[in-house]
Amino acid sequence: MVRPIGSPYPRELELKVCEAIGSQRLLEFDYGGYHRIVQPYCHGFTRKGAESVRAVQVNASGSGGRGFGKLWTVAKMQNLRVAVEAFDADDPDYNPNDTAMSEIHCRVKRG
């Protein structure tokens, strides 16, 4: 899959996300009016062409959706940063060959 022309997100976001995944560090960002802290597992493009991150939210944000892997659209993330805190990649439902992704850039490796 080819990255959409005129995509609204800079490559720096992809690099930050892959850095967090590679070092198994938490990601923090604002999304849908809430501050999120997530364990990122997989980054790439969905079949619909949206750059996305499969991640498990670990903080209580008031929006629900905690404790399970969900897709987060990168273009909707604001104030993205890689946290200092690391996490154990122990989500039993994590699939390194995420079927929602048509192209995977980086992912947590299963040992």
N, C-alpha and C positions, 0 to 999 in steps of 0.2 A: 504494500500500500504506500502511496505517495502522500507526503504531508500536504495538506490543503494550501493552496496559494493564498497569501495574505492572511495566514493564520494569526489569530489575535494574541498568541502567547509566544514569548521569546524562548529560544532554545535554553536559556539559563534555567528556566523552570524544570525542564526535562533533566538537566544535569543535576540540579538540587535533589530532585526526586530519586534519581538513580544513585546518587551519593548516599542518601538516607537508606535506600534499600540495600545497597552493597555493604554498608556498615551496620545495618539493623538498628538504626536510630529513629526515634519518633519524628514525625512531621507535625508542624503546627501551622494552621492557616485559618482564615475567616471564610465562611461558606454559608450562604443563605441566611445571613444575619447572625450567625453563631460562631464562636471560636471553637475550633476542633483540634483535638490531639489524636493522632492516629498511628497505628502500626502499619507501615506500607509494605505490601507484599509483591505487587506486580504493577508495572507501568507500560503503557503502550496505547494502541488505537483500537477502539471498538469497531465492530463491523459497520457501524454507521459513520465512522470517520472521526469520532470524538476522542481527543487525547484524554486518557483516563488513568486513574490509579485505583487498584483494588487494595483496600485497607480496612482495618478494624478500628473503629473509634473507641478510645479508652477513657475519654473524659465525659462527664455529664454536662451537656450543653443546653439542655432544656428542649432539644428538638427530638429526642428519642434516637433510635437507630444505633444503640450501643451494643458491643459484644459480638458482632458478626461482620463478616467481610462484605463490603458494598463498594460499588463503583463511584468514584468522585471525578467529576469533569474538571480537568486542569484549568480550562478557561474561566471557570467560576471561582477558582481559588484566589484569595487576596491575602497579602502579607505572609506569603509562604516562607517558612524557615525550617531548617533542619535543627532539631533539638539536640541537646547534649546527651540526654538520657537514651540508653540503648534498650532494646526489648528482646525477649526470647521469641523466636519465630515458632510458636507452638500451636497455631490455629489448626485444629484437626480437620477443618473443612477446606483448608487451602489446597488449591490445585495449581501446580506450577505451569500447567498447560491450560490456563484459564480459557474456557470456551467462549467467553464474552469478548475476548480480544482476537482481532484478526492479525495484529502485529504486536509482538512483545519486545520492548527495548531492554528491560532489565527486570529481574525477579529474584526473590529469595530462593536460594538453592537449598534443596532438601538434602541432608547428609545421609 
